[in-house]
Amino acid sequence: MARWPAPVGDALTRFVFSLALPALLFRMMSGLSKLPPVDSRLLIAYFGGCLVVFVAGRLIGRAFGLDGVAQSVFALGGVFSNNVLLGVPYAKAVLGSAAMPSVALVLVFNALALWTLATVSVEWARHGELTARGFIATARSVLTNPIVVGILSGAAFGLTGWPLPAAIDEPLAMIAQAAAPLSLVALGMGLAQYPLGAAWRESLAICALKLAALPLCVFALARMLGLPPTETRAVVLLSSLAIGANVYLMARRFDSMVGPVAGSLVISTAASALTTPMILAAIG
């Protein structure tokens, strides 16, 4: 069967990212007053695990003989999950609506925290100094992200306690229902553009960090913090997912590790179809 042209996949991804998923998350968060409370310590478990694995990734990257910039991109591949296109529909289907506030809380901070971490690491490797301009640019890009806008605006409306008018809620519901299936279609079409590449050792090492080391660290921190079962399952699920396409974008941006990252995207997406259910079954 012939492939769809790349512009078709790009357009579908923009629709899902800019409209369908923000509509789903806005509608969900607009009922914030009715949602179950979320233990904010899940952020410590999730991003604490990311920090541990990122540092380990830098050290492993050094063992591969990579320079500081390549080490940063390599390490980011070990911690940045495909939480938007894969995590939201997966969590909703497997864990149910009760876990979605936990997922949304991670999504709000995910891009800001991990992009900032990687940017700091790259800039330090390049110049040995950090700049305010870099931090401001990162914060601006995150706060204008449609996913983050959908979550924050929905939460702000939800705090009012008002119900969504039917004229707004019904169209949002129809768009939101398409979010999960279209996300998976867009993901599949996007993966067809990424070659496996020749640097398979680095690709497999990134996948091992992402699919095994990160969920293990996040689960260990969640247990140490005594997180409730719902929050624990949510953060472990998100940490066990395939590598996010944002890592490929960063590799392109810094012109480093493009081939290994592209390969790891394909491998981790295929492998996580087995490893994520196994991990969730193991933690109950």
QUICOR-V30007 format. One record per residue. N is the residue number from 0. RES is the residue in three letters. SS is DSSP state (H for helix, E for strand, - for the rest). PHI is phi in whole degrees, -180 to 180 (none if undefined). NEAR is the number of other C-alpha atoms within 12 Angstrom. Layout:
((N:RES:SS:PHI:NEAR) (N:RES:SS:PHI:NEAR))
This chain:
((0:MET:-:none:3) (1:ALA:-:-66:7) (2:ARG:-:-74:14) (3:TRP:-:-69:19) (4:PRO:-:-61:14) (5:ALA:H:-56:19) (6:PRO:H:-61:15) (7:VAL:H:-67:17) (8:GLY:H:-63:25) (9:ASP:H:-63:24) (10:ALA:H:-66:20) (11:LEU:H:-65:30) (12:THR:H:-62:30) (13:ARG:H:-63:25) (14:PHE:H:-63:26) (15:VAL:H:-63:36) (16:PHE:H:-73:35) (17:SER:H:-94:28) (18:LEU:H:-132:33) (19:ALA:H:-65:36) (20:LEU:H:-68:45) (21:PRO:H:-58:41) (22:ALA:H:-64:37) (23:LEU:H:-60:42) (24:LEU:H:-71:47) (25:PHE:H:-62:36) (26:ARG:H:-63:40) (27:MET:H:-65:41) (28:MET:H:-75:39) (29:SER:-:-67:33) (30:GLY:-:-98:29) (31:LEU:H:-55:33) (32:SER:H:-66:21) (33:LYS:H:-100:20) (34:LEU:-:-80:22) (35:PRO:-:-67:18) (36:PRO:-:-66:17) (37:VAL:-:-116:28) (38:ASP:-:-80:26) (39:SER:-:-67:25) (40:ARG:-:-65:25) (41:LEU:H:-61:41) (42:LEU:H:-66:35) (43:ILE:H:-66:32) (44:ALA:H:-64:38) (45:TYR:H:-71:47) (46:PHE:H:-79:38) (47:GLY:H:-64:31) (48:GLY:H:-63:37) (49:CYS:H:-62:42) (50:LEU:H:-65:31) (51:VAL:H:-61:30) (52:VAL:H:-71:37) (53:PHE:H:-62:35) (54:VAL:H:-63:29) (55:ALA:H:-62:30) (56:GLY:H:-63:37) (57:ARG:H:-61:35) (58:LEU:H:-68:23) (59:ILE:H:-67:28) (60:GLY:H:-60:33) (61:ARG:H:-64:21) (62:ALA:H:-65:17) (63:PHE:-:-80:21) (64:GLY:-:83:15) (65:LEU:-:-82:22) (66:ASP:-:-79:23) (67:GLY:H:-61:32) (68:VAL:H:-67:34) (69:ALA:H:-64:41) (70:GLN:H:-60:39) (71:SER:H:-66:45) (72:VAL:H:-66:51) (73:PHE:H:-57:54) (74:ALA:H:-67:50) (75:LEU:H:-63:50) (76:GLY:H:-60:55) (77:GLY:-:-80:51) (78:VAL:-:-129:53) (79:PHE:-:-97:56) (80:SER:E:-89:46) (81:ASN:-:-83:39) (82:ASN:H:-74:42) (83:VAL:H:-87:46) (84:LEU:H:-71:42) (85:LEU:H:-112:40) (86:GLY:H:-66:42) (87:VAL:H:-62:46) (88:PRO:H:-65:38) (89:TYR:H:-65:34) (90:ALA:H:-63:37) (91:LYS:H:-65:30) (92:ALA:H:-76:18) (93:VAL:H:-91:23) (94:LEU:-:-99:30) (95:GLY:-:88:18) (96:SER:H:-66:26) (97:ALA:H:-63:26) (98:ALA:H:-88:37) (99:MET:H:-66:41) (100:PRO:H:-60:41) (101:SER:H:-65:46) (102:VAL:H:-62:44) (103:ALA:H:-63:46) (104:LEU:H:-64:36) (105:VAL:H:-65:41) (106:LEU:H:-60:43) (107:VAL:H:-60:32) (108:PHE:H:-98:32) (109:ASN:H:-61:37) (110:ALA:H:-62:38) (111:LEU:H:-60:28) (112:ALA:H:-67:28) (113:LEU:H:-80:39) (114:TRP:H:-65:37) (115:THR:H:-64:33) (116:LEU:H:-58:31) (117:ALA:H:-67:43) (118:THR:H:-64:40) (119:VAL:H:-60:29) (120:SER:H:-64:33) (121:VAL:H:-67:34) (122:GLU:H:-64:26) (123:TRP:H:-66:21) (124:ALA:H:-65:22) (125:ARG:H:-80:18) (126:HIS:H:-122:14) (127:GLY:-:70:13) (128:GLU:-:-152:15) (129:LEU:-:-115:20) (130:THR:-:-124:17) (131:ALA:H:-66:14) (132:ARG:H:-60:15) (133:GLY:H:-65:22) (134:PHE:H:-66:21) (135:ILE:H:-65:16) (136:ALA:H:-63:17) (137:THR:H:-65:24) (138:ALA:H:-62:24) (139:ARG:H:-63:18) (140:SER:H:-65:19) (141:VAL:H:-72:25) (142:LEU:H:-72:23) (143:THR:-:-100:20) (144:ASN:-:-67:28) (145:PRO:H:-58:30) (146:ILE:H:-64:39) (147:VAL:H:-65:36) (148:VAL:H:-61:31) (149:GLY:H:-62:34) (150:ILE:H:-68:37) (151:LEU:H:-69:32) (152:SER:H:-69:28) (153:GLY:H:-64:34) (154:ALA:H:-65:29) (155:ALA:H:-62:21) (156:PHE:H:-67:24) (157:GLY:H:-63:25) (158:LEU:H:-67:18) (159:THR:H:-72:17) (160:GLY:-:80:17) (161:TRP:-:-81:16) (162:PRO:-:-79:21) (163:LEU:-:-68:23) (164:PRO:-:-59:14) (165:ALA:H:-58:11) (166:ALA:H:-64:11) (167:ILE:H:-98:16) (168:ASP:H:-66:21) (169:GLU:H:-67:16) (170:PRO:H:-62:19) (171:LEU:H:-61:28) (172:ALA:H:-63:25) (173:MET:H:-66:19) (174:ILE:H:-68:26) (175:ALA:H:-64:31) (176:GLN:H:-64:25) (177:ALA:H:-84:26) (178:ALA:H:-62:37) (179:ALA:H:-64:31) (180:PRO:H:-65:25) (181:LEU:H:-69:30) (182:SER:H:-61:37) (183:LEU:H:-69:29) (184:VAL:H:-64:26) (185:ALA:H:-62:33) (186:LEU:H:-62:37) (187:GLY:H:-63:27) (188:MET:H:-66:26) (189:GLY:H:-70:32) (190:LEU:H:-64:33) (191:ALA:-:-64:24) (192:GLN:-:-87:25) (193:TYR:-:-100:25) (194:PRO:-:-77:22) (195:LEU:-:-69:24) (196:GLY:-:78:22) (197:ALA:-:-96:17) (198:ALA:-:-84:20) (199:TRP:H:-72:22) (200:ARG:H:-64:22) (201:GLU:H:-65:38) (202:SER:H:-62:35) (203:LEU:H:-67:30) (204:ALA:H:-65:32) (205:ILE:H:-61:48) (206:CYS:H:-63:43) (207:ALA:H:-63:34) (208:LEU:H:-62:42) (209:LYS:H:-72:51) (210:LEU:H:-91:44) (211:ALA:H:-121:33) (212:ALA:H:-66:33) (213:LEU:H:-65:46) (214:PRO:H:-61:46) (215:LEU:H:-65:35) (216:CYS:H:-65:34) (217:VAL:H:-64:42) (218:PHE:H:-63:40) (219:ALA:H:-62:25) (220:LEU:H:-67:29) (221:ALA:H:-62:34) (222:ARG:H:-68:24) (223:MET:H:-62:18) (224:LEU:H:-83:22) (225:GLY:-:71:19) (226:LEU:-:-63:28) (227:PRO:-:-62:23) (228:PRO:H:-59:25) (229:THR:H:-63:31) (230:GLU:H:-65:40) (231:THR:H:-62:41) (232:ARG:H:-63:38) (233:ALA:H:-64:50) (234:VAL:H:-72:57) (235:VAL:H:-68:53) (236:LEU:H:-60:52) (237:LEU:H:-62:57) (238:SER:H:-72:52) (239:SER:H:-91:49) (240:LEU:-:-74:50) (241:ALA:-:-64:48) (242:ILE:E:-67:48) (243:GLY:-:-79:43) (244:ALA:H:-65:38) (245:ASN:H:-60:30) (246:VAL:H:-66:42) (247:TYR:H:-64:35) (248:LEU:H:-63:25) (249:MET:H:-69:32) (250:ALA:H:-61:31) (251:ARG:H:-66:20) (252:ARG:H:-61:18) (253:PHE:H:-97:25) (254:ASP:-:52:18) (255:SER:-:-151:25) (256:MET:-:62:38) (257:VAL:H:-64:33) (258:GLY:H:-63:29) (259:PRO:H:-60:38) (260:VAL:H:-68:50) (261:ALA:H:-60:42) (262:GLY:H:-63:36) (263:SER:H:-67:46) (264:LEU:H:-61:46) (265:VAL:H:-67:36) (266:ILE:H:-63:36) (267:SER:H:-68:39) (268:THR:H:-66:35) (269:ALA:H:-68:21) (270:ALA:H:-69:24) (271:SER:H:-67:34) (272:ALA:H:-62:21) (273:LEU:H:-100:19) (274:THR:H:-72:28) (275:THR:H:-63:36) (276:PRO:H:-59:24) (277:MET:H:-64:20) (278:ILE:H:-65:30) (279:LEU:H:-63:31) (280:ALA:H:-65:15) (281:ALA:H:-67:15) (282:ILE:-:-93:23) (283:GLY:-:84:16))
